[in-house]
Amino acid sequence: MAQYRRNRHFVRVHRSFCVNINKIISFNEQEITIENLKVPIGRNYKEGFLKNFDLQ
């Protein structure tokens, strides 16, 4: 898992999950959709995840 975090395309979104931000189809306050998978966003990781996007 640590080798993926060195790559800028990967971001930790939950204690158990890192995701490739280039593969995200959609997301909301609680989860990310990648292909047909729903990945939860942990409350401790939400702020760091959202910093990867310009949501203004």
For each residue, the residues with C-beta under 8 A, 3 or more apart:
1: 4 5 18
2: 5 6
3: 6 7
4: 1 7 10 18
5: 1 2 10 12 18
6: 2 3
7: 3 4 10
8:
9: 20 21 22
10: 4 5 7 18 19 20 21
11: 18 19 21 48 49 52
12: 5 17 18 45 48
13: 17 18 19 32 39 40 41 42 45 49
14: 17 39 40 41 42 45
15: 42 44 45
16:
17: 12 13 14 39 40
18: 1 4 5 10 11 12 13
19: 10 11 13 23 24 32 34 39
20: 9 10 23 24 34
21: 9 10 11 24 52
22: 9
23: 19 20 34 35
24: 19 20 21 27 32 33 34
25: 33 34 35
26: 32 33
27: 24 31 32 33 41
28: 31
29: 41 46
30: 40 41
31: 27 28 38 39 40 41
32: 13 19 24 26 27 38 39 41
33: 24 25 26 27 36 37 38 39
34: 19 20 23 24 25 37 39
35: 23 25
36: 33
37: 33 34
38: 31 32 33
39: 13 14 17 19 31 32 33 34
40: 13 14 17 30 31
41: 13 14 27 29 30 31 32 45 46 49
42: 13 14 15 45 46
43: 46
44: 15
45: 12 13 14 15 41 42 48 49
46: 29 41 42 43 49 50
47: 50 51
48: 11 12 45 51
49: 11 13 41 45 46 52
50: 46 47 53 55
51: 47 48
52: 11 21 49
53: 50
54:
55: 50
56:
